Every structure is written in structure tokens, then in C-alpha cells.
Amino acid sequence: MDGGTQPLETQLVEELGPDIRQQLDGLEAKGWILAREAADGMMVVDLTGPAWQAVRSRRDVGR
């Protein structure tokens, strides 16, 4: 997401496995991701403000 990509749900499933669908639904319901319907399925458009803050403040990145 930080690189400006907007992955489709199908792309995430291919890369991360079928369990990602349930995780994406949970993240959207909790307000962590913004998603919209695209011609090829659900597209993750962006992270919400609190999600970006949480990701950027992680101390274990790069370990």
C-alpha cells in the first residue's frame, strides 16, 4: 500500500492464501482498510488513518 498499489482481493488470495478473505472482511469491518468493488472483485484502496499510524510506528519493521 505504501508503494501506491491497490491490490485486488483475488491477487491477495493468490499470494497469501484463501484465509485472507476472512481477514480482509474483519479489517474492513473494524475500520482498518478502505475497500471498494471493482470489475474484478473487491479492491483494497487504502489503509485508514489509524491503520497507517499503527504500521508506521511498528518497531519490528526491518528486523
Backbone atoms as SQL, in Angstrom:
CREATE TABLE atoms (id INTEGER PRIMARY KEY, chain TEXT, resi INTEGER, resn TEXT, atom TEXT, x REAL, y REAL, z REAL);
INSERT INTO atoms VALUES
  (1, 'A', 1, 'MET', 'N', 0.822, -1.192, 0.000),
  (2, 'A', 1, 'MET', 'CA', 0.000, 0.000, 0.000),
  (3, 'A', 1, 'MET', 'C', 0.867, 1.256, 0.000),
  (4, 'A', 2, 'ASP', 'N', 1.962, 1.206, 0.684),
  (5, 'A', 2, 'ASP', 'CA', 2.812, 2.386, 0.748),
  (6, 'A', 2, 'ASP', 'C', 3.418, 2.701, -0.615),
  (7, 'A', 3, 'GLY', 'N', 3.521, 1.702, -1.471),
  (8, 'A', 3, 'GLY', 'CA', 4.054, 1.903, -2.807),
  (9, 'A', 3, 'GLY', 'C', 3.020, 2.384, -3.800),
  (10, 'A', 4, 'GLY', 'N', 1.803, 2.664, -3.333),
  (11, 'A', 4, 'GLY', 'CA', 0.760, 3.173, -4.199),
  (12, 'A', 4, 'GLY', 'C', -0.056, 2.101, -4.895),
  (13, 'A', 5, 'THR', 'N', 0.115, 0.845, -4.513),
  (14, 'A', 5, 'THR', 'CA', -0.651, -0.217, -5.144),
  (15, 'A', 5, 'THR', 'C', -2.034, -0.343, -4.517),
  (16, 'A', 6, 'GLN', 'N', -2.954, -0.855, -5.274),
  (17, 'A', 6, 'GLN', 'CA', -4.306, -1.126, -4.795),
  (18, 'A', 6, 'GLN', 'C', -4.644, -2.560, -5.182),
  (19, 'A', 7, 'PRO', 'N', -4.248, -3.526, -4.356),
  (20, 'A', 7, 'PRO', 'CA', -4.425, -4.925, -4.746),
  (21, 'A', 7, 'PRO', 'C', -5.880, -5.368, -4.735),
  (22, 'A', 8, 'LEU', 'N', -6.180, -6.254, -5.675),
  (23, 'A', 8, 'LEU', 'CA', -7.490, -6.896, -5.700),
  (24, 'A', 8, 'LEU', 'C', -7.494, -8.049, -4.710),
  (25, 'A', 9, 'GLU', 'N', -8.669, -8.372, -4.203),
  (26, 'A', 9, 'GLU', 'CA', -8.801, -9.489, -3.289),
  (27, 'A', 9, 'GLU', 'C', -8.258, -10.775, -3.930),
  (28, 'A', 10, 'THR', 'N', -8.535, -10.979, -5.209),
  (29, 'A', 10, 'THR', 'CA', -8.063, -12.191, -5.884),
  (30, 'A', 10, 'THR', 'C', -6.537, -12.257, -5.926),
  (31, 'A', 11, 'GLN', 'N', -5.885, -11.119, -6.078),
  (32, 'A', 11, 'GLN', 'CA', -4.424, -11.091, -6.065),
  (33, 'A', 11, 'GLN', 'C', -3.889, -11.448, -4.682),
  (34, 'A', 12, 'LEU', 'N', -4.541, -10.930, -3.656),
  (35, 'A', 12, 'LEU', 'CA', -4.113, -11.237, -2.293),
  (36, 'A', 12, 'LEU', 'C', -4.328, -12.707, -1.967),
  (37, 'A', 13, 'VAL', 'N', -5.426, -13.274, -2.456),
  (38, 'A', 13, 'VAL', 'CA', -5.689, -14.698, -2.234),
  (39, 'A', 13, 'VAL', 'C', -4.617, -15.539, -2.916),
  (40, 'A', 14, 'GLU', 'N', -4.253, -15.175, -4.139),
  (41, 'A', 14, 'GLU', 'CA', -3.204, -15.908, -4.853),
  (42, 'A', 14, 'GLU', 'C', -1.886, -15.865, -4.100),
  (43, 'A', 15, 'GLU', 'N', -1.565, -14.716, -3.532),
  (44, 'A', 15, 'GLU', 'CA', -0.279, -14.538, -2.864),
  (45, 'A', 15, 'GLU', 'C', -0.283, -15.049, -1.425),
  (46, 'A', 16, 'LEU', 'N', -1.402, -14.862, -0.710),
  (47, 'A', 16, 'LEU', 'CA', -1.424, -15.141, 0.727),
  (48, 'A', 16, 'LEU', 'C', -2.309, -16.311, 1.137),
  (49, 'A', 17, 'GLY', 'N', -3.106, -16.829, 0.222),
  (50, 'A', 17, 'GLY', 'CA', -3.967, -17.964, 0.531),
  (51, 'A', 17, 'GLY', 'C', -5.403, -17.539, 0.794),
  (52, 'A', 18, 'PRO', 'N', -6.323, -18.507, 0.780),
  (53, 'A', 18, 'PRO', 'CA', -7.756, -18.214, 0.885),
  (54, 'A', 18, 'PRO', 'C', -8.195, -17.634, 2.235),
  (55, 'A', 19, 'ASP', 'N', -7.415, -17.842, 3.273),
  (56, 'A', 19, 'ASP', 'CA', -7.785, -17.297, 4.588),
  (57, 'A', 19, 'ASP', 'C', -7.770, -15.776, 4.621),
  (58, 'A', 20, 'ILE', 'N', -7.119, -15.166, 3.655),
  (59, 'A', 20, 'ILE', 'CA', -7.026, -13.703, 3.637),
  (60, 'A', 20, 'ILE', 'C', -8.389, -13.043, 3.464),
  (61, 'A', 21, 'ARG', 'N', -9.325, -13.725, 2.805),
  (62, 'A', 21, 'ARG', 'CA', -10.663, -13.136, 2.605),
  (63, 'A', 21, 'ARG', 'C', -11.323, -12.803, 3.942),
  (64, 'A', 22, 'GLN', 'N', -11.288, -13.731, 4.865),
  (65, 'A', 22, 'GLN', 'CA', -11.899, -13.507, 6.180),
  (66, 'A', 22, 'GLN', 'C', -11.164, -12.390, 6.923),
  (67, 'A', 23, 'GLN', 'N', -9.851, -12.357, 6.793),
  (68, 'A', 23, 'GLN', 'CA', -9.075, -11.301, 7.445),
  (69, 'A', 23, 'GLN', 'C', -9.395, -9.932, 6.853),
  (70, 'A', 24, 'LEU', 'N', -9.542, -9.853, 5.529),
  (71, 'A', 24, 'LEU', 'CA', -9.895, -8.588, 4.892),
  (72, 'A', 24, 'LEU', 'C', -11.271, -8.108, 5.346),
  (73, 'A', 25, 'ASP', 'N', -12.230, -9.034, 5.424),
  (74, 'A', 25, 'ASP', 'CA', -13.571, -8.669, 5.899),
  (75, 'A', 25, 'ASP', 'C', -13.507, -8.117, 7.312),
  (76, 'A', 26, 'GLY', 'N', -12.715, -8.750, 8.165),
  (77, 'A', 26, 'GLY', 'CA', -12.564, -8.285, 9.543),
  (78, 'A', 26, 'GLY', 'C', -11.918, -6.924, 9.627),
  (79, 'A', 27, 'LEU', 'N', -10.869, -6.707, 8.829),
  (80, 'A', 27, 'LEU', 'CA', -10.188, -5.409, 8.828),
  (81, 'A', 27, 'LEU', 'C', -11.098, -4.301, 8.326),
  (82, 'A', 28, 'GLU', 'N', -11.895, -4.614, 7.316),
  (83, 'A', 28, 'GLU', 'CA', -12.834, -3.605, 6.795),
  (84, 'A', 28, 'GLU', 'C', -13.917, -3.306, 7.829),
  (85, 'A', 29, 'ALA', 'N', -14.438, -4.332, 8.474),
  (86, 'A', 29, 'ALA', 'CA', -15.486, -4.134, 9.487),
  (87, 'A', 29, 'ALA', 'C', -14.977, -3.320, 10.675),
  (88, 'A', 30, 'LYS', 'N', -13.717, -3.466, 10.998),
  (89, 'A', 30, 'LYS', 'CA', -13.128, -2.737, 12.133),
  (90, 'A', 30, 'LYS', 'C', -12.642, -1.345, 11.745),
  (91, 'A', 31, 'GLY', 'N', -12.724, -1.015, 10.453),
  (92, 'A', 31, 'GLY', 'CA', -12.325, 0.314, 10.012),
  (93, 'A', 31, 'GLY', 'C', -10.837, 0.479, 9.775),
  (94, 'A', 32, 'TRP', 'N', -10.107, -0.604, 9.515),
  (95, 'A', 32, 'TRP', 'CA', -8.674, -0.510, 9.290),
  (96, 'A', 32, 'TRP', 'C', -8.314, -0.349, 7.824),
  (97, 'A', 33, 'ILE', 'N', -9.187, -0.842, 6.921),
  (98, 'A', 33, 'ILE', 'CA', -8.913, -0.693, 5.495),
  (99, 'A', 33, 'ILE', 'C', -10.121, -0.089, 4.803),
  (100, 'A', 34, 'LEU', 'N', -9.858, 0.572, 3.701),
  (101, 'A', 34, 'LEU', 'CA', -10.905, 1.094, 2.831),
  (102, 'A', 34, 'LEU', 'C', -10.920, 0.216, 1.593),
  (103, 'A', 35, 'ALA', 'N', -12.072, -0.310, 1.254),
  (104, 'A', 35, 'ALA', 'CA', -12.188, -1.206, 0.101),
  (105, 'A', 35, 'ALA', 'C', -13.380, -0.776, -0.734),
  (106, 'A', 36, 'ARG', 'N', -13.328, -1.139, -2.020),
  (107, 'A', 36, 'ARG', 'CA', -14.460, -0.863, -2.900),
  (108, 'A', 36, 'ARG', 'C', -14.570, -1.997, -3.901),
  (109, 'A', 37, 'GLU', 'N', -15.724, -2.118, -4.484),
  (110, 'A', 37, 'GLU', 'CA', -15.939, -3.135, -5.504),
  (111, 'A', 37, 'GLU', 'C', -15.348, -2.653, -6.822),
  (112, 'A', 38, 'ALA', 'N', -14.573, -3.506, -7.445),
  (113, 'A', 38, 'ALA', 'CA', -14.010, -3.237, -8.765),
  (114, 'A', 38, 'ALA', 'C', -14.597, -4.256, -9.732),
  (115, 'A', 39, 'ALA', 'N', -14.329, -4.099, -11.001),
  (116, 'A', 39, 'ALA', 'CA', -14.856, -5.026, -12.006),
  (117, 'A', 39, 'ALA', 'C', -14.417, -6.459, -11.739),
  (118, 'A', 40, 'ASP', 'N', -13.216, -6.627, -11.177),
  (119, 'A', 40, 'ASP', 'CA', -12.668, -7.960, -10.923),
  (120, 'A', 40, 'ASP', 'C', -12.816, -8.415, -9.476),
  (121, 'A', 41, 'GLY', 'N', -13.614, -7.721, -8.676),
  (122, 'A', 41, 'GLY', 'CA', -13.802, -8.089, -7.272),
  (123, 'A', 41, 'GLY', 'C', -13.449, -6.940, -6.357),
  (124, 'A', 42, 'MET', 'N', -13.333, -7.239, -5.074),
  (125, 'A', 42, 'MET', 'CA', -13.021, -6.212, -4.085),
  (126, 'A', 42, 'MET', 'C', -11.581, -5.734, -4.241),
  (127, 'A', 43, 'MET', 'N', -11.398, -4.418, -4.152),
  (128, 'A', 43, 'MET', 'CA', -10.074, -3.822, -4.238),
  (129, 'A', 43, 'MET', 'C', -9.792, -3.100, -2.922),
  (130, 'A', 44, 'VAL', 'N', -8.627, -3.362, -2.357),
  (131, 'A', 44, 'VAL', 'CA', -8.199, -2.635, -1.169),
  (132, 'A', 44, 'VAL', 'C', -7.646, -1.305, -1.648),
  (133, 'A', 45, 'VAL', 'N', -8.332, -0.230, -1.296),
  (134, 'A', 45, 'VAL', 'CA', -7.983, 1.092, -1.809),
  (135, 'A', 45, 'VAL', 'C', -6.909, 1.749, -0.957),
  (136, 'A', 46, 'ASP', 'N', -7.044, 1.638, 0.352),
  (137, 'A', 46, 'ASP', 'CA', -6.091, 2.319, 1.235),
  (138, 'A', 46, 'ASP', 'C', -6.269, 1.805, 2.649),
  (139, 'A', 47, 'LEU', 'N', -5.332, 2.147, 3.486),
  (140, 'A', 47, 'LEU', 'CA', -5.486, 1.938, 4.922),
  (141, 'A', 47, 'LEU', 'C', -6.114, 3.197, 5.495),
  (142, 'A', 48, 'THR', 'N', -6.814, 3.069, 6.598),
  (143, 'A', 48, 'THR', 'CA', -7.366, 4.251, 7.251),
  (144, 'A', 48, 'THR', 'C', -6.250, 4.962, 8.020),
  (145, 'A', 49, 'GLY', 'N', -6.516, 6.163, 8.475),
  (146, 'A', 49, 'GLY', 'CA', -5.526, 6.938, 9.228),
  (147, 'A', 49, 'GLY', 'C', -4.953, 6.181, 10.417),
  (148, 'A', 50, 'PRO', 'N', -5.807, 5.615, 11.291),
  (149, 'A', 50, 'PRO', 'CA', -5.271, 4.858, 12.426),
  (150, 'A', 50, 'PRO', 'C', -4.425, 3.656, 11.999),
  (151, 'A', 51, 'ALA', 'N', -4.793, 3.020, 10.891),
  (152, 'A', 51, 'ALA', 'CA', -4.015, 1.872, 10.408),
  (153, 'A', 51, 'ALA', 'C', -2.629, 2.316, 9.939),
  (154, 'A', 52, 'TRP', 'N', -2.575, 3.420, 9.194),
  (155, 'A', 52, 'TRP', 'CA', -1.266, 3.924, 8.759),
  (156, 'A', 52, 'TRP', 'C', -0.402, 4.277, 9.962),
  (157, 'A', 53, 'GLN', 'N', -1.001, 4.899, 10.962),
  (158, 'A', 53, 'GLN', 'CA', -0.248, 5.268, 12.167),
  (159, 'A', 53, 'GLN', 'C', 0.316, 4.032, 12.848),
  (160, 'A', 54, 'ALA', 'N', -0.489, 2.988, 12.955),
  (161, 'A', 54, 'ALA', 'CA', -0.039, 1.747, 13.597),
  (162, 'A', 54, 'ALA', 'C', 1.100, 1.102, 12.806),
  (163, 'A', 55, 'VAL', 'N', 0.971, 1.076, 11.494),
  (164, 'A', 55, 'VAL', 'CA', 2.010, 0.459, 10.660),
  (165, 'A', 55, 'VAL', 'C', 3.310, 1.249, 10.747),
  (166, 'A', 56, 'ARG', 'N', 3.209, 2.531, 10.678),
  (167, 'A', 56, 'ARG', 'CA', 4.415, 3.366, 10.680),
  (168, 'A', 56, 'ARG', 'C', 5.100, 3.422, 12.036),
  (169, 'A', 57, 'SER', 'N', 4.391, 3.126, 13.096),
  (170, 'A', 57, 'SER', 'CA', 5.002, 3.185, 14.417),
  (171, 'A', 57, 'SER', 'C', 5.542, 1.826, 14.892),
  (172, 'A', 58, 'ARG', 'N', 5.418, 0.802, 14.054),
  (173, 'A', 58, 'ARG', 'CA', 5.950, -0.512, 14.432),
  (174, 'A', 58, 'ARG', 'C', 7.456, -0.453, 14.593),
  (175, 'A', 59, 'ARG', 'N', 7.936, -1.091, 15.624),
  (176, 'A', 59, 'ARG', 'CA', 9.363, -1.093, 15.888),
  (177, 'A', 59, 'ARG', 'C', 10.059, -2.329, 15.336),
  (178, 'A', 60, 'ASP', 'N', 9.289, -3.327, 14.912),
  (179, 'A', 60, 'ASP', 'CA', 9.888, -4.559, 14.430),
  (180, 'A', 60, 'ASP', 'C', 10.085, -4.577, 12.918),
  (181, 'A', 61, 'VAL', 'N', 9.769, -3.508, 12.233),
  (182, 'A', 61, 'VAL', 'CA', 9.929, -3.439, 10.778),
  (183, 'A', 61, 'VAL', 'C', 11.428, -3.436, 10.449),
  (184, 'A', 62, 'GLY', 'N', 11.790, -4.260, 9.486),
  (185, 'A', 62, 'GLY', 'CA', 13.180, -4.315, 9.061),
  (186, 'A', 62, 'GLY', 'C', 14.034, -5.274, 9.847),
  (187, 'A', 63, 'ARG', 'N', 13.452, -6.014, 10.769),
  (188, 'A', 63, 'ARG', 'CA', 14.219, -6.990, 11.555),
  (189, 'A', 63, 'ARG', 'C', 14.262, -8.313, 10.895);
